[in-house]
Amino acid sequence: VLEGASLAVKELGVEIIAVGDEAAINACVAENDIRMEGITVRHAPDVLTMHDNPTDVLKKKPDSSMAVGLRMLREGEGELIIENSLPGDRMITLSKNLLGR
């Protein structure tokens, strides 16, 4: 995902905010020698699992990458979320709960 984000910055001139565990992101960047120009990191320490109920996530894991990212969208800090690990139905439920749509 970060390699694709780096390529998007280079090819499309977009700015990207990577939301997740900052230490894990930094480790991935170092391990894969990924250029981070145009990419900022927003720390989100809570980790979602396939067993998390999407209706409870906002209360139990308010600092998960999805919750933080959706709040950022709601507050006008972004235009798009790309999620690579959460099933679509769970993401829709979480989005509706936070964004009210």
Helices and strands as residue ranges (DSSP letters): H 2-12, E 16-20, H 22-32, E 39-43, H 57-60, H 65-74, H 88-99
